[in-house]
Amino acid sequence: MAEFILQRVARGDAQAVRDLLDRYGGLVYALARRFCYEPGEIDDATQDIFLALWKSAVRFDPTVGSEETFVAMIARRRLIDRRRRSSRRLASTEDADVGQSMAPASDNQRRFADNELAARALEAMAELRPEQQLVLRLAIMQGLSHDQIAKVTGIPLGTVKTHVRRGLIALRESMGRAASMMHNEES
């Protein structure tokens, strides 16, 4: 059986790190591009993800999931963390500005609301099964068709469709519960 790139990375194989970058660089960059609002942040996020992959390569277990799924999950977690930190910084900036101006909602305030909704959606997505998360990210963030997702992941087409459908249903329910909770808190 062929050894996985992440297993070679875990052993300290320098060529494996280059192979990891070659094989998954496009996937990681595409995910970072979809998550990051600022173009300059994309490269930083990509570098952060590969550093996290290097550090967590020892945790990869091919009996649990594919190498691509592991890479996508590490990337997703790092990007969600970045988004949350960014939202917190934006929220503290907005709080400081509240006392200075009572003007109608600014572009920053609208962007913060969009960030908040996106952050809630990402948190809801984190509750899904890993395979549902992977296919939804590939479909939504990379714009891949179900057929393309099946080819990239090796998951049968019918299973990809099932994961997408069930994942979207679960997201809709979770976002609905979150919206109800927020509405009840405001009342």
N, C-alpha and C positions, 0 to 999 in steps of 0.2 A: 504494500500500500504506500502511495506517495505521501511524503510528509507535507504538512500544510505550512504556508509561509509564516503564519503567526507562531507556530511551534519552533520554526527556525529562528525567528526574531527573539523568542523567549530564551533560546540557547545562546544568544549574543552574536549570531551570524550577521556580519555587516552587509553582505550581499542580500540577505533576506529583507533588510530594511529598504534597500533600493527596489527590490522586487515588490514589496508591499506598496511603496509609493507608485510604482509603475502600474500595478494591477488595480489598486483602489483609489488612486489619485483623482480620477474623473468622478467617481461616485461621491467621494468626500467633498470635493470642490463644488459639485452640483448641489449637494445638501447645504453646504455653507452659503452658497449663493442664494438659495431660497430662504434661509433663515435670517440672513444679515441684511439690515436696511442700508447700511453704509458700504459702498464699494471697497473702501480701504480696510474694512473689518473682515472681509472674506478671507484674505490671505492669512491674517492673524488667527482666525477661527480654524482654518485648514491646518496650520502648523500646530495649534493647540490640540487638535484631534489626533494628529499623527504622534504627537508626544504622548498623549493618553493611550494610544494603541500600543506604543512601544512599552509603556509602563505596565499595561494590563495584559500583554500577550500571554503571560503565564496562566491566565485564567481561562483562555480559550479551550473549550472542550468540544471536539467535533461530534461527540455523541449527543450533545444538547442541541446544536444548530450548526448551520453552515458558516464558513469563514466570512462570507459576505454579510450574513445576518449579524454576526458579532461586530464586524466593522461598522455596519449601519447603526447598530444599537449604541456603540460607544460614541459615534458621531452625534447621534440624536441627543444623548444625555449631555454631552459637552455643549451642544448648541442650545439646548433648553436652559442650561445653567447660565450661559452667556446672555440669553434673552432675558432671564429673570434679573440678573445683575443690571442689565441695561434698563429694564423697566423700573427697578428700584431707584437707580440714579435719576431717571427722568421724573419719577414721582417726587423725589426729594427736591428737585429743581422746580417742579410745578408747585409744590407746597410753599416754597420760598417766594414764588411769584404771586401767590394768591393775595397776600396782603398789599402788594404794590399796585394791582390793577383789578378792576371789576369789569373789564371789557368782555364782550361776547367771546365765546369759545374760539381760541386761536388754533392755528394749524398744529402747534405742539400739543394742545389739549386733545384735539381730534386724533392725532397720531398716538398719543398715550392711550386713549380709549381703544383704538385699533390694536395697540400692543397688548392691552389688558385682555381683550377678547382672544387674541392669538395665543397669549400665554395660557388662558383658561382652556383653549382648545388643545394646546400641547400637553397640558396636565391631564386632560381627559384622555388624550391619545396614549399617554404613558401608562394608563390603566389597562389598555388592550393587551391581548396576547402578542408576543413578539412577532409572530408571522403576520398578524393583522397589521401591526405597526409598520412592518417592512413593506408590505404591498401597498398600504395607503400612502406611505412616504414616496415610494416610487411612482405611484399614480398621480398624487397631488403635487408633490414638490418637483418631480422630474418630468412630469407630463407623459409618462410611459403608458402605452395601452396595456390591456390585460395580456395580450399575446406577447408583447415585449417583456413584461414582467415575468411571465412564465419562462421565456427563453433565458433571461438574465439570472433568475433564481434557481431554475431547474424544478420549480413547483409546477405540477400539472395545471393546465389552463382552467379547468373546472374548479380546482381548489383555490386558485388565485381569485376567481370570481366570487367564490363563497367567502373567502377572507375579506375581500373588499366590501361585499354586501353586509356581512355581519359586523365588520368593523365600523362601517358608516352608521349602522343602526345603533350600535353601542355608543358611538360618539354623539349622535343626535339625542339619545336618552340622557347621557351624562350632561351635555350642555343644557338640556331642558331642565334637569334637576338643579344645576348651578344657577340658571336664570331665575327659577322659582325661589331658590334660597335668597338670592340677591334682592328680589322683589319683596320678599317677606321681611328682610332686614331693613329695607328702606321704608316700609309701612309703619 
